[in-house]
Amino acid sequence: MKQQASQVNRDKRRVHNPVVERNGHATHLESSEDKLRARIAQRAYELYVKRGQREGHDLEDWLEAERQILG
């Protein structure tokens, strides 16, 4: 019984964080939300660099990156 519960928990995690087997290696699949978040993060970092890497504007950079990507 305990083993079945453990298997169910692993299956639930797999749905939330899918893994596929490719050439004998486990590969995590990124969700479209993860990919979007990564694009926004990359753009926010580019804005930070363009600003001269001055601290204290991370929220502004993130919101501007969201506007540019989603807008």
Secondary structure as a PSIPRED ss2 file (coil, helix, strand):
# PSIPRED VFORMAT (PSIPRED V4.0)

   1 M C   1.000  0.000  0.000
   2 K H   0.000  1.000  0.000
   3 Q H   0.000  1.000  0.000
   4 Q H   0.000  1.000  0.000
   5 A H   0.000  1.000  0.000
   6 S H   0.000  1.000  0.000
   7 Q H   0.000  1.000  0.000
   8 V H   0.000  1.000  0.000
   9 N H   0.000  1.000  0.000
  10 R H   0.000  1.000  0.000
  11 D H   0.000  1.000  0.000
  12 K H   0.000  1.000  0.000
  13 R H   0.000  1.000  0.000
  14 R H   0.000  1.000  0.000
  15 V H   0.000  1.000  0.000
  16 H H   0.000  1.000  0.000
  17 N C   1.000  0.000  0.000
  18 P C   1.000  0.000  0.000
  19 V E   0.000  0.000  1.000
  20 V E   0.000  0.000  1.000
  21 E E   0.000  0.000  1.000
  22 R E   0.000  0.000  1.000
  23 N C   1.000  0.000  0.000
  24 G C   1.000  0.000  0.000
  25 H E   0.000  0.000  1.000
  26 A E   0.000  0.000  1.000
  27 T E   0.000  0.000  1.000
  28 H E   0.000  0.000  1.000
  29 L C   1.000  0.000  0.000
  30 E C   1.000  0.000  0.000
  31 S C   1.000  0.000  0.000
  32 S H   0.000  1.000  0.000
  33 E H   0.000  1.000  0.000
  34 D H   0.000  1.000  0.000
  35 K H   0.000  1.000  0.000
  36 L H   0.000  1.000  0.000
  37 R H   0.000  1.000  0.000
  38 A H   0.000  1.000  0.000
  39 R H   0.000  1.000  0.000
  40 I H   0.000  1.000  0.000
  41 A H   0.000  1.000  0.000
  42 Q H   0.000  1.000  0.000
  43 R H   0.000  1.000  0.000
  44 A H   0.000  1.000  0.000
  45 Y H   0.000  1.000  0.000
  46 E H   0.000  1.000  0.000
  47 L H   0.000  1.000  0.000
  48 Y H   0.000  1.000  0.000
  49 V H   0.000  1.000  0.000
  50 K H   0.000  1.000  0.000
  51 R C   1.000  0.000  0.000
  52 G C   1.000  0.000  0.000
  53 Q C   1.000  0.000  0.000
  54 R C   1.000  0.000  0.000
  55 E C   1.000  0.000  0.000
  56 G C   1.000  0.000  0.000
  57 H C   1.000  0.000  0.000
  58 D H   0.000  1.000  0.000
  59 L H   0.000  1.000  0.000
  60 E H   0.000  1.000  0.000
  61 D H   0.000  1.000  0.000
  62 W H   0.000  1.000  0.000
  63 L H   0.000  1.000  0.000
  64 E H   0.000  1.000  0.000
  65 A H   0.000  1.000  0.000
  66 E H   0.000  1.000  0.000
  67 R H   0.000  1.000  0.000
  68 Q H   0.000  1.000  0.000
  69 I H   0.000  1.000  0.000
  70 L H   0.000  1.000  0.000
  71 G C   1.000  0.000  0.000
